């Protein structure tokens, strides 16, 4: 038993709907990010929470999980490519901290996939909203790679 001492707000009794949003293109931004250990304990993934900024699904959220450190090198390559696309969409060529990616509007392509928890959204593509930022990010990224190759920071 848990003692709550909580007064119920009868006007706020509607539970949140976690149904996936329809597949399509949306303007969104990353609002939260965290590095987490995989269930197996052998890797780490970057969890990204996006908020839709416009239209019928404004304020809805979708998630993306990037296998930064994984036994599967293919999973790591996919994560790196996705992180490159996110950086380019945000106009950031070198990412020190995932919070640098927060609150920058971008266009995302959302799909619906049948996952282990039923139907869920999957972010498939990230695109810059203003055309010039992707090219600028690519140049910065080339410079950053020469100075410091990308290596994930692991928890100790």
N, C-alpha and C positions, 0 to 999 in steps of 0.2 A: 504494500500500500504506500502511496505517496501523498503526503499532505500538501494541498495546493493553495488553499485560501484565495481562490480566483473567482472574480465576478464575471460571469459570461456576458458578452456584448451581443445581445439578440439582433442588432442591426448589422453585425459583421460575422454572420454565421455561415457564409458561403465558403466552402473549401476551394482551394486553388486547383485549377484544372491543369494536369500535366500531360494532356494529349499533345502529340507532336503537331507543329504547325505545318501547313501544306508545303510541299516542295516548291522552290522558286528562288528568286533573287530578292535580297533584303538589304536595307541599309542598317548596319549594326555597329556596335563597338564592344570591345572586350571590357568587362567591368570588374572581373575578379580573375586571379590566377594563383595557382599553387603547385608546388612540386610534391608529388606523393610517391610512396613506395608501392610497387606492384603487389598484388595478393601473394604471389609466390616468394616475394622478398628478394628476387634476383635482379630487379631493375627499378627504374623510376619513370614516371610519366608527368608531363605538364598538363594540368587540368585548366582549361580556359572556359570561362562563362561569358557568353555574349548576350547583349540586350538588343532587341530589335528597336529601332529608333523611330520608325514611321509606319503609317498605314494601319490596316485592320489589326495587325498583330503587335502593334506598338507595346513596348514594355514586356513582351514575352521573352523567355530566355531559351537559349540552346547552348549545348556544351560541346567541347572538342577535347580529345585526349591524345596527346602526342607522346609516343614511346621514346623518350629521349635516351634512356639507357635500357637496352633489352637484349636478351639472348639472340633474338632474330636481328641480324644486321639489316635485313630488308625493312623491318619495322623502324629501325633507327634512321635509315635513308628516307623513308616516307616522312618521318617526323621532322628531319632536317629540311626537306623540301617544303613542307608545310610552313615551318617556321620562317624560311626564306620568303615565302609568298606573303605571310603575315607582315614581316618586316618591310617588304616592298610596298604593301598596301598601306602601311602606316607611315611610309617615308623614313624609315629608320634602317640604317645599314649596319649598325653594330648594336647588339642588345646586351647590356650589362645585367639588367634585371627585368623580369617579365612585366613589372609595373610600368615600364616605359611604353608598353603596348596598350595600356588602359585608356579608355575614353577618347580614342581616335576613330572617327567614323570611317567605315569602309563598306564596300559592297561584298556580301557573302552569298554563295550559292548553297542552298540547303536542300538536302535529299532526305527521304524517309527510308530507313532500313529496318529489317526485322532482326533485332539483336537478342541477346540472352534475356532481356527484360521486356520483350515485346517490341512493338513498333516504336522507333525513336528517331530523332533527327540526327543528321550527320552533316557537318560543314564540309563541303567538297571543294570550294574555291574561295579565294580572297582576292579582291581587286581594289586598287586605289580609286577613290572617288574623283580626285583631281589628277588629271593626266600626268603632270610632271613629277610627282613624288616617287613613282616607281623607278623611273630612270635615275633620279638622284640617289635613291636608296641602293640601286645596283652599283653605282660608282663608289659610294661609301663602303658598301660591302666588299668590293674588290680590294680596296685599300686596307680595310680591317683584316681581311683574310691574310694579306701579306704580312701585316704587323703581328697578328695573333690568330692562329688557326682556331677554329671553333672546337671547343672541348666542353662537354657538359660538366657542371660542378656537381659533385656527388655529396650526399649527406654523410657525415661521419658518426 
